[in-house]
Amino acid sequence: MSFKILCFALALFSAALYAQGMLIRLAARFGIGQAIKEYGPEAHFKKAGTPGMGGLVALALVPFLLAFSRAIGTAGLREMAYIWAYPVLAAIVGLSDDILKLRGRSGDGLKSLQKLFAQIAVTVPWAWLASSGGVYLMPTLVTSQPYGFALLLFLGVGILNAVNVTDGIDGLACGAMMLSLAAAILLSKDGAVRLSSAAGLALLAAFLWHNSNPAELFMGDVGAHLWGALLLTVCVQSHFVLFVFPLAFLFGVEIMTVAIQIFSIRRFGKKVFLMSPIHHHFELRGWREPKIVARFCLAHAAGMVALLIFLLAILGLYEGAMPDVIQ
């Protein structure tokens, strides 16, 4: 990373840290706190009243991020806007859900189908435009628009929900996403991807300052949707869509455990896990939140490496030789 990018990331970190501190103080002053879902672990009830919508700060800073990115000189405004357009649209869906929770003083906002339709509504136009020239599954493997559109629509809606369900204990979704964006910085040669990932990493670091256990601020759906969409768009911009699978390893595992639990209950009338997603299973087994976060982040890092090696092996076999990670 260049010195300019480091300075840019530091400035974003400082701005986000200050803004989130203000958000926490304002929430305390006006008695604004997030309600806890009744069907969650009992230990979480003590977190009631903790301010939510922490991702709103990152969303508010996106225009400044785009405005100043041109001065960095490593990426054009068009490429940066392309990466951040879908995260902003997705974050607006999450924000709507958070506002309904706040107004109703409940842990539930949009109904499941309402949220799904809203996610599809913002993903469809982005997926169609992003697939207009074909979708690069790998640097040398392109699929046509109909198949690429369907893939991006599936991945888009899936990753929004995957990051959302992972955001269940203090610091877990944030810590895992920081590892994912750090990997994108190391592996990508695209200037807009590296700058966007560095900016995202800085914003998440500022959020983690307040979100580490015990959390003073929750990410909210606005944050989960923003970061989930960003993770996908950096992969699309890198011309390596399949790269999202290693980068989203933990998020994929989390949402798969939800699907397995639902299927098992409806089909066999039995639970596979004490509670899903799987981090709640370990909570109910007596693991403390910091232990879950540390071990899950280690598992996420190991999963990313393993899946990356697997993808590179496939790519090497496809091209007849091991290429660079991302062209």
Secondary structure, DSSP 8 states (H G I E B T S, - for coil): --HHHHHHHHHHHHHHHHHHHHHHHHHHHTT------TTS-GGGGGGTT----THHHHHHHHHHHHHHHHHHSSS-HHHHHHHHHHHHHHHHHHHHHHHHHHHHTSS--S-HHHHHHHHHHHHHHHHHHHTTT-EEEETTEEE-HHHHHHHHHHHHHHHHHHHHHHTTSTTHHHHHHHHHHHHHHHH---HHHHHHHHHHHHHHHHHHHHHSSS-SS--HHHHHHHHHHHHHHHHHHTT-GGGHHHHTHHHHHHHHHHHHHHHHHHHHS--SSSSSSHHHHHHHTT--HHHHHHHHHHHHHHHHHHHHHHHHHHHHHHHTS---S--
